[in-house]
Amino acid sequence: MIFDLDKIKSILPQREPFLFIDEVIDAQTSEKVVAKKFINPEESFFKGHFPGNPVMPGVLIVEAMAQASIVLYYLNKPEVAKNHPTYYLGKVKTEFLAPVFPGDTLILEAFPVKMIETAAVVDALARVGDRIAAKANFIFGVKKNE
């Protein structure tokens, strides 16, 4: 483990129940972040999505990839990220390729395309084992806090 939950909380603005990274397992360079999220079968969203056939909602998979992207931004722009900027998601292009089920461990990978102080473009993917569940390209803005 590279970043534990306390370190992740020092980077991300999200908190439970909307925090979708449990640990960062690879972040040794600014070229890639790999994070993990155990998909707890007791999550409240499984009660309605879908009864008898629970599947993690795609929007939450996207959120998990976006959170991994913020960790990647932190590694690339630490001087901006240390002041806890506000992140604005501008555009998302996503492909959903396989479902994520209760009990799965979601592996999130984020790769920089372009990073500047006020914005970033990131490619990300979410997988369970070797099976890719989703791919995304994010464009997000960053508003510095002084």
Backbone as JSON, one array per atom type, in Angstrom:
{
  "sequence": "MIFDLDKIKSILPQREPFLFIDEVIDAQTSEKVVAKKFINPEESFFKGHFPGNPVMPGVLIVEAMAQASIVLYYLNKPEVAKNHPTYYLGKVKTEFLAPVFPGDTLILEAFPVKMIETAAVVDALARVGDRIAAKANFIFGVKKNE",
  "N": [[0.85, -1.18, 0.0], [0.55, 2.18, -0.86], [-0.72, 4.67, -0.29], [-2.69, 5.08, 2.53], [-6.03, 5.06, 3.97], [-6.25, 7.4, 5.53], [-4.34, 9.12, 4.35], [-5.44, 9.3, 1.78], [-7.81, 10.64, 2.39], [-6.71, 13.06, 3.06], [-6.16, 14.09, 0.63], [-8.42, 13.87, -1.13], [-11.61, 15.53, -1.51], [-13.99, 14.2, -1.0], [-16.04, 12.26, 1.23], [-17.06, 9.44, 3.31], [-20.43, 8.51, 2.82], [-19.52, 8.63, 0.22], [-16.96, 8.19, -0.65], [-14.84, 6.53, -2.7], [-12.44, 5.13, -2.8], [-10.34, 2.9, -1.22], [-7.67, 2.35, -0.77], [-4.48, 3.34, -2.11], [-2.48, 1.67, -4.27], [-0.41, 1.85, -6.04], [1.58, 4.46, -6.82], [3.98, 5.53, -7.51], [5.14, 7.08, -9.38], [4.4, 10.04, -11.31], [3.01, 9.21, -13.46], [1.07, 7.26, -13.35], [-1.63, 6.05, -11.43], [-2.79, 3.6, -9.24], [-5.54, 2.36, -7.65], [-7.65, 0.89, -5.09], [-10.92, -0.39, -4.41], [-13.01, -2.01, -2.29], [-16.0, -3.55, -2.93], [-18.5, -3.41, -1.0], [-20.93, -5.71, -0.05], [-22.99, -4.77, 1.54], [-23.57, -2.18, 0.88], [-25.79, 0.56, 0.58], [-26.9, 1.25, -1.9], [-27.2, -1.1, -3.32], [-29.59, -2.19, -2.55], [-31.6, -1.14, -4.12], [-30.64, -1.32, -6.68], [-29.84, -3.77, -8.37], [-32.82, -5.14, -7.04], [-32.51, -8.5, -6.12], [-30.69, -8.92, -8.17], [-28.1, -7.51, -7.75], [-26.1, -4.79, -8.84], [-23.32, -2.65, -9.19], [-23.93, 0.77, -9.54], [-23.29, 2.48, -12.62], [-22.64, 5.2, -12.58], [-21.4, 5.48, -10.13], [-19.12, 3.98, -10.47], [-17.86, 5.57, -12.33], [-17.46, 7.81, -10.68], [-15.62, 6.71, -8.86], [-13.41, 6.3, -10.56], [-12.93, 8.97, -11.19], [-12.16, 9.96, -8.7], [-9.73, 8.59, -8.37], [-8.4, 9.89, -10.38], [-8.13, 12.45, -9.31], [-6.28, 11.92, -7.29], [-4.13, 11.32, -8.91], [-3.77, 13.86, -10.09], [-2.94, 15.23, -7.79], [-0.39, 14.08, -7.45], [0.9, 15.07, -9.7], [0.62, 17.85, -9.61], [1.45, 18.95, -7.0], [1.86, 21.39, -5.64], [-0.41, 22.9, -6.14], [-2.47, 21.16, -5.38], [-2.04, 20.77, -2.63], [-3.31, 22.82, -1.31], [-5.95, 22.19, -1.33], [-7.81, 22.45, -3.71], [-10.85, 23.24, -5.56], [-12.5, 20.87, -7.47], [-13.82, 20.56, -10.69], [-15.84, 18.68, -12.69], [-15.73, 18.57, -16.09], [-16.13, 17.25, -18.59], [-16.98, 13.98, -19.58], [-16.17, 10.98, -21.08], [-17.32, 7.84, -21.42], [-17.11, 4.28, -21.38], [-18.91, 1.43, -20.69], [-18.18, -1.83, -19.88], [-18.44, -4.23, -18.49], [-20.29, -5.63, -15.75], [-20.14, -4.67, -12.23], [-20.08, -6.34, -9.24], [-21.54, -6.99, -5.93], [-19.11, -7.59, -3.44], [-16.97, -7.68, -5.15], [-13.61, -6.53, -5.89], [-12.73, -3.49, -6.89], [-10.43, -2.3, -9.15], [-8.78, 0.61, -9.83], [-7.41, 2.6, -12.31], [-5.48, 5.35, -13.3], [-4.29, 7.62, -15.74], [-2.21, 10.26, -16.83], [-3.11, 12.55, -19.37], [-2.97, 15.25, -20.05], [-1.87, 17.81, -17.93], [-2.37, 20.78, -16.26], [-2.11, 23.72, -14.18], [-4.74, 24.63, -13.84], [-6.46, 22.76, -14.91], [-7.17, 19.39, -16.07], [-6.64, 16.49, -18.1], [-7.49, 13.18, -18.16], [-7.04, 9.72, -18.62], [-8.78, 6.84, -17.65], [-9.4, 3.66, -16.08], [-11.52, 1.05, -14.89], [-11.39, -2.01, -13.27], [-12.07, -5.46, -12.56], [-10.2, -7.85, -11.33], [-8.81, -9.27, -14.17], [-10.73, -8.36, -15.85], [-12.07, -5.74, -17.61], [-14.17, -3.28, -16.46], [-15.02, -0.67, -16.95], [-14.12, 2.18, -18.95], [-12.76, 5.46, -19.14], [-12.52, 8.89, -20.15], [-11.58, 11.82, -18.75], [-12.17, 15.29, -18.4], [-11.33, 17.84, -16.37], [-11.77, 20.8, -14.41], [-9.81, 22.93, -12.29], [-10.02, 24.83, -9.5], [-8.11, 27.01, -7.83], [-7.49, 27.32, -4.36], [-6.69, 29.94, -2.38]],
  "CA": [[0.0, 0.0, 0.0], [1.29, 3.44, -0.95], [-1.5, 5.63, 0.49], [-3.78, 4.5, 3.3], [-7.25, 5.85, 3.94], [-6.01, 8.74, 6.08], [-3.66, 9.91, 3.32], [-6.43, 9.55, 0.72], [-8.72, 11.69, 2.88], [-5.99, 14.33, 3.05], [-6.1, 14.52, -0.78], [-9.75, 13.97, -1.73], [-12.63, 16.24, -0.74], [-15.11, 13.31, -0.72], [-16.06, 11.49, 2.47], [-18.06, 8.4, 3.34], [-20.45, 7.28, 2.03], [-19.21, 8.93, -1.19], [-15.53, 7.99, -0.87], [-14.79, 5.27, -3.44], [-11.09, 4.58, -2.82], [-9.93, 2.4, 0.09], [-6.22, 2.47, -0.69], [-3.73, 3.52, -3.35], [-1.47, 0.61, -4.22], [0.72, 2.23, -6.9], [1.62, 5.89, -7.13], [5.38, 5.82, -7.33], [5.49, 8.15, -10.32], [3.25, 10.86, -11.68], [2.5, 8.68, -14.73], [0.01, 6.27, -13.16], [-2.14, 5.76, -10.1], [-3.62, 2.41, -9.13], [-6.24, 2.38, -6.37], [-8.57, -0.22, -4.87], [-12.15, -0.19, -3.66], [-13.79, -3.21, -2.05], [-17.42, -3.26, -3.13], [-19.16, -4.05, 0.13], [-22.3, -6.15, -0.37], [-23.96, -4.07, 2.39], [-23.79, -0.8, 0.39], [-27.23, 0.83, 0.49], [-27.39, 1.35, -3.28], [-27.53, -2.43, -3.84], [-30.98, -2.52, -2.21], [-32.49, -0.73, -5.2], [-29.96, -1.4, -7.99], [-31.25, -4.06, -8.61], [-33.22, -6.2, -6.1], [-32.39, -9.85, -6.67], [-29.56, -8.95, -9.1], [-27.41, -6.26, -7.46], [-25.0, -4.35, -9.7], [-22.87, -1.31, -8.83], [-24.34, 1.76, -10.55], [-22.22, 2.99, -13.47], [-22.24, 6.55, -12.17], [-20.48, 5.34, -9.0], [-17.85, 3.52, -11.05], [-17.28, 6.8, -12.88], [-16.98, 8.6, -9.54], [-14.4, 6.07, -8.34], [-12.32, 6.63, -11.49], [-12.66, 10.4, -11.05], [-11.4, 10.14, -7.47], [-8.36, 8.16, -8.68], [-7.83, 10.96, -11.21], [-7.72, 13.54, -8.41], [-5.03, 11.48, -6.67], [-3.12, 11.51, -9.96], [-3.52, 15.3, -10.16], [-2.15, 15.54, -6.6], [1.0, 13.69, -7.7], [1.44, 15.89, -10.78], [0.56, 19.28, -9.26], [1.34, 19.0, -5.53], [1.81, 22.76, -5.13], [-1.81, 23.33, -6.22], [-3.31, 20.21, -4.64], [-1.86, 20.87, -1.17], [-4.24, 23.83, -0.8], [-7.3, 21.65, -1.46], [-8.63, 23.18, -4.69], [-12.15, 22.7, -5.93], [-12.42, 20.16, -8.76], [-15.06, 20.61, -11.46], [-15.85, 17.77, -13.81], [-16.22, 19.27, -17.26], [-16.58, 16.35, -19.64], [-16.64, 12.58, -19.36], [-16.51, 10.02, -22.13], [-17.23, 6.58, -20.7], [-17.59, 3.02, -21.94], [-19.14, 0.38, -19.69], [-17.88, -3.07, -20.57], [-18.83, -5.38, -17.68], [-20.86, -5.22, -14.46], [-19.4, -4.81, -10.98], [-21.02, -6.98, -8.32], [-21.18, -6.98, -4.52], [-18.01, -8.48, -3.1], [-15.83, -7.46, -6.06], [-12.64, -5.49, -5.59], [-12.57, -2.65, -8.06], [-9.1, -1.73, -9.33], [-8.92, 1.86, -10.57], [-6.14, 3.07, -12.85], [-5.58, 6.68, -13.91], [-3.1, 7.98, -16.5], [-2.34, 11.64, -17.29], [-3.02, 12.93, -20.78], [-2.42, 16.6, -19.94], [-2.13, 18.42, -16.64], [-1.91, 22.14, -16.01], [-2.57, 24.12, -12.85], [-6.17, 24.91, -13.78], [-7.27, 21.73, -15.56], [-6.49, 18.13, -16.37], [-7.26, 15.48, -18.94], [-7.03, 11.92, -17.61], [-7.64, 8.47, -19.04], [-8.91, 5.96, -16.5], [-10.16, 2.43, -16.26], [-11.92, 0.31, -13.69], [-11.41, -3.43, -13.6], [-12.17, -6.46, -11.52], [-9.24, -8.84, -11.83], [-8.38, -8.93, -15.53], [-11.92, -7.96, -16.61], [-12.3, -4.29, -17.59], [-15.57, -2.93, -16.23], [-15.32, 0.63, -17.57], [-13.03, 3.07, -19.35], [-13.24, 6.84, -19.18], [-11.65, 10.04, -20.38], [-12.1, 12.94, -17.97], [-11.63, 16.64, -18.46], [-11.85, 18.55, -15.2], [-11.17, 22.07, -14.05], [-9.29, 23.03, -10.93], [-10.05, 26.21, -9.01], [-7.17, 27.12, -6.71], [-7.86, 28.0, -3.12], [-5.51, 30.72, -1.94]],
  "C": [[0.9, 1.24, 0.0], [0.6, 4.51, -0.1], [-2.6, 4.88, 1.23], [-4.97, 5.46, 3.27], [-7.06, 7.26, 4.51], [-5.33, 9.65, 5.06], [-4.62, 10.26, 2.19], [-7.38, 10.67, 1.14], [-8.03, 13.05, 2.95], [-5.9, 14.92, 1.64], [-7.49, 14.8, -1.34], [-10.71, 14.78, -0.87], [-13.81, 15.34, -0.34], [-14.92, 12.59, 0.62], [-17.14, 10.41, 2.37], [-19.46, 9.02, 3.46], [-20.1, 7.49, 0.55], [-17.71, 8.86, -1.48], [-15.37, 6.6, -1.48], [-13.37, 4.78, -3.68], [-10.76, 4.16, -1.39], [-8.43, 2.55, 0.29], [-5.64, 2.71, -2.07], [-2.57, 2.54, -3.27], [-0.27, 0.87, -5.14], [0.59, 3.7, -7.24], [3.07, 6.35, -7.02], [5.91, 6.84, -8.33], [4.24, 8.95, -10.61], [2.61, 10.38, -12.98], [1.35, 7.7, -14.58], [-0.35, 6.19, -11.69], [-2.97, 4.49, -10.19], [-4.21, 2.41, -7.72], [-7.2, 1.2, -6.3], [-9.79, 0.24, -4.1], [-12.86, -1.53, -3.53], [-15.26, -2.82, -2.14], [-18.22, -4.06, -2.1], [-20.59, -4.45, -0.24], [-23.38, -5.43, 0.44], [-24.21, -2.63, 1.95], [-25.28, -0.58, 0.16], [-27.74, 0.86, -0.94], [-27.74, -0.01, -3.87], [-28.98, -2.82, -3.54], [-31.93, -2.17, -3.36], [-31.9, -0.88, -6.58], [-29.28, -2.75, -8.13], [-31.64, -5.19, -7.67], [-33.17, -7.57, -6.78], [-31.23, -10.01, -7.65], [-28.73, -7.68, -8.91], [-26.19, -6.02, -8.34], [-24.62, -2.94, -9.25], [-23.29, -0.32, -9.92], [-23.13, 2.33, -11.32], [-21.73, 4.36, -13.04], [-21.27, 6.49, -10.98], [-19.13, 4.78, -9.44], [-17.12, 4.72, -11.66], [-16.72, 7.67, -11.75], [-15.7, 8.02, -8.96], [-13.21, 6.37, -9.24], [-11.94, 8.11, -11.39], [-11.85, 10.67, -9.77], [-9.95, 9.68, -7.65], [-7.66, 9.22, -9.52], [-7.39, 12.15, -10.37], [-6.42, 13.17, -7.68], [-3.88, 11.65, -7.66], [-2.76, 12.99, -10.11], [-2.65, 15.74, -8.98], [-0.67, 15.21, -6.81], [1.67, 14.59, -8.74], [1.53, 17.37, -10.42], [0.46, 19.45, -7.75], [1.24, 20.41, -4.97], [0.41, 23.35, -5.2], [-2.67, 22.47, -5.3], [-3.19, 20.35, -3.13], [-2.8, 21.88, -0.53], [-5.7, 23.45, -1.01], [-8.18, 22.45, -2.43], [-9.99, 22.53, -4.87], [-12.01, 22.09, -7.32], [-13.79, 20.18, -9.41], [-14.96, 19.67, -12.65], [-16.49, 18.46, -15.0], [-16.81, 18.36, -18.32], [-16.11, 14.95, -19.31], [-17.08, 11.78, -20.58], [-16.26, 8.64, -21.52], [-17.75, 5.43, -21.54], [-17.75, 2.04, -20.79], [-19.04, -0.96, -20.4], [-18.31, -4.32, -19.8], [-19.38, -4.89, -16.34], [-19.88, -5.41, -13.3], [-20.42, -5.26, -9.94], [-20.59, -6.81, -6.86], [-20.08, -8.0, -4.24], [-16.8, -8.36, -4.02], [-14.85, -6.46, -5.45], [-12.37, -4.75, -6.87], [-11.16, -2.08, -8.07], [-9.25, -0.54, -10.27], [-7.54, 2.31, -11.02], [-6.38, 4.4, -13.55], [-4.24, 7.05, -14.52], [-3.24, 9.42, -16.99], [-2.26, 11.74, -18.81], [-2.4, 14.32, -20.85], [-2.82, 17.17, -18.58], [-1.53, 19.81, -16.6], [-2.49, 22.55, -14.67], [-4.09, 24.27, -12.75], [-7.06, 23.84, -14.41], [-6.45, 20.46, -15.77], [-7.34, 17.3, -17.32], [-6.64, 14.16, -18.49], [-7.77, 10.77, -18.28], [-7.68, 7.55, -17.83], [-9.62, 4.68, -16.9], [-10.45, 1.82, -14.91], [-11.99, -1.16, -14.1], [-11.62, -4.25, -12.34], [-11.33, -7.63, -12.0], [-8.74, -8.39, -13.19], [-9.53, -8.41, -16.39], [-12.12, -6.45, -16.48], [-13.79, -4.02, -17.48], [-15.95, -1.64, -16.94], [-14.02, 1.34, -17.93], [-13.61, 4.48, -19.4], [-12.12, 7.79, -19.57], [-12.31, 11.21, -19.68], [-11.4, 14.23, -18.36], [-12.21, 17.36, -17.25], [-11.06, 19.82, -14.95], [-10.75, 22.06, -12.59], [-9.28, 24.5, -10.55], [-9.19, 26.26, -7.75], [-7.82, 27.81, -5.52], [-6.6, 28.68, -2.61], [-5.39, 30.72, -0.44]]
}
